[in-house]
Amino acid sequence: MVLSAVSTKDRNKALLAMADSLLKNLRYILLCNARDVSRAKKKGTSGPFIDRLSLTNERIKGMVESLRSVAALKDPVGEIIKEWKRPNGLLIKKVRVPIGVIGIIYEARPNVTSDCAGLCLKSGNACVLRGGSDSISSNLAIHEVITKDLERFGIPKAAVSIIDVKERRAVDFLLSAPEFVDLIIPRGGEGLIRHVAGISRIPVIKHYKGVCHLYIDKYADLKKALSITLNAKVQRPGVCNAIETLLVHKDIAKAFLPKAAHALKEAKVELRGCPKTRQILKGIKGAVEKDWYAEYLALILAVKVVDDVQEAIRFINRYGSSHSDAIITKNKKIADEFLKGVDSACVYLNASTRFTDGYQFGLGAEIGISTDKIHARGPMALEEITSYKYLVLGSGQIRT
Amino acid sequence: MVLSAVSTKDRNKALLAMADSLLKNLRYILLCNARDVSRAKKKGTSGPFIDRLSLTNERIKGMVESLRSVAALKDPVGEIIKEWKRPNGLLIKKVRVPIGVIGIIYEARPNVTSDCAGLCLKSGNACVLRGGSDSISSNLAIHEVITKDLERFGIPKAAVSIIDVKERRAVDFLLSAPEFVDLIIPRGGEGLIRHVAGISRIPVIKHYKGVCHLYIDKYADLKKALSITLNAKVQRPGVCNAIETLLVHKDIAKAFLPKAAHALKEAKVELRGCPKTRQILKGIKGAVEKDWYAEYLALILAVKVVDDVQEAIRFINRYGSSHSDAIITKNKKIADEFLKGVDSACVYLNASTRFTDGYQFGLGAEIGISTDKIHARGPMALEEITSYKYLVLGSGQIRT
């Protein structure tokens, strides 16, 4: 409640001051980060892990830019979502308000510290940050730097809190305190998120994984189908909105699959096919049941030939993760069937699933992606970390 | 997903058929209800409990009416909440969809069985109903009667399910199955709701209790203040939106309190005052700390004199239950301070808190009231038991 009393102007000024302070203390942050990196290397941690943990001039400047762009976004707090008058004269206004305190639990990616602090502050929420213990020196340094000037703008330092102990118990304690924290957003791999969701006494908004599908319908424009297949699989295979499974209508499989296989092979993608696929693409590996559930996050693609759009829908609803799924077709009726029938956060027609992203959606930010159906679904930005309250304005009305 | 494929028309026809079937089987339901009531009486259950458990011709007709009015409401499913075009030509539509499966856990009030089944069906959600074990014969009879004709409209019977065993373990099992149920709405007393929220692995939307406040400001219209005080306390003291605490500005206390006390005494309301109140209203009982937290649900009112609106706001945010709180004032600045500062689902200006209700708000229904800030807050009707998905319509867009 303290934060929502701070004016939009002061919250924006604080965000810009946070950005400036990051820039001014760039060397200090790099120094602390180097400690984390060297500890992680000594432990023999993997290359991609070290890469995500490492900060550079460039990356810190990215964090600075992110805070500045958040400052420039419209303030969601105070927006009148809806208002209406009752026959008895009562005026009811549904007004957007902050949620309260948001707990962010993330892996060893130091940039999340300032990104999430900025989004919470902008939306009038206090936050409790808890990053992976391997990045603790970096996170504490970033936290120290960005909270330095908060009080100048009437914002208590506690509005951006960080858990500064390494023990995992600290997370468990945080998750057992619904009286202090209103919402938990976990960011990271499936293991982290399942751990958090499994023990939290506080509402959690999350997605476990992105097992995204692309269905090439009988009435697809094959040129578009090919370019979208490549884009959705290859452009950045390690992210949740890349496709893991390609479904192809049986009537178009012979025309499409060899071309697609050729292009995918050039892009170093390994294919794993169903029996019908393997009749067309001789020599590729067979897909087993496990493949249909797999989030490869790598240059691997499972391929299945289906009878029609209904089989595609059933398959996606069964094996998918309700994240992002696409159909390529020129047939409006089939498109509508797919758009209605697929029970996912984002359902695409003739476009790449790679657009599931707060910035690509034009939300100006992204604090996470939800495959849940409670509160928020799909890319989450500022509005998604707000609540509302009703203001009821009368002139003496009583209930009879 | 099965239910959302059923057309609006067929869902409405099914609701009307449910209503007709209730009416046709009125005697059967009364018979089953009589068994519940006689069992409860033998156990020596309290009068108000028996009253809530008992069905009459009148009450069943109320349930029939409720189903018919829900059939007449606008279908929330499929509504385009928002749509916008991106610079790359992608058209993004945010479309309202059902949540999926909603578990309703309630006390021995048989009418909730058909009321909630109707609201879930209308909004395309399947439901799992679990009423208090003392009303099991009534609930099973109502369930049998309302699901009889569902299949005629393409709706599987399982879309309206009921847990037909008496053991409490059944609830615990339901609450531990997030893979089958998407949302839990508990309806009943604080004990039931705390039990549910304490063990659920599924998101719960709830309010524990209604400790509502009325603050009479220094600039109040005293006539309105008096009529709203009486209405908010006396019109129906046993409900969650009745007030439990009256706050009065110190400068107006001497003018207002004696009048209010007189009228409240006539209405048989017992007052419990803070020391300053007791200087004005000699002889009333003193309020202790516990009183400020109390949800009396009875003709008892705690009274406190406060220094100003800021003290009133702090007091409400500390002792209230974030449900419904009101200010009576003619001063716009003070009104705005209160409306902004009180962190409750519904904040009133110059009106009775008794309006916190789906019907009074004009929502046409009410499946519960939430004091949470995730997903839904305040009175919940059809929209509040929906989610959304994004449809992203392209013409070959890929991400670069």
Interface residues (C-beta under 8 A of the other chain):
Chain A: M1 S4 A5 W84 R86 L90 I92 V97 I99 G100 D182 L183 P203 I205 D221 K224 S227 I228 L230 N231 A232 Q235 N317 L339 K340 G341 D343 S344 A345 C346 V347 Y348 L349 N350 A351 S352 R354 F355 Q360 F361 G362 D372 K373 I374 H375 R377 G378 S387 Y388 K389 Y390 L391 V392 L393 G394 S395 G396 Q397 I398 R399 T400
Chain B: M1 S4 A5 W84 R86 L90 I92 V97 I99 G100 D182 L183 P203 I205 D221 K224 S227 I228 L230 N231 A232 Q235 N317 L339 K340 G341 D343 S344 A345 C346 V347 Y348 L349 N350 A351 S352 R354 F355 Q360 F361 G362 D372 K373 I374 H375 R377 G378 S387 Y388 K389 Y390 L391 V392 L393 G394 S395 G396 Q397 I398 R399 T400
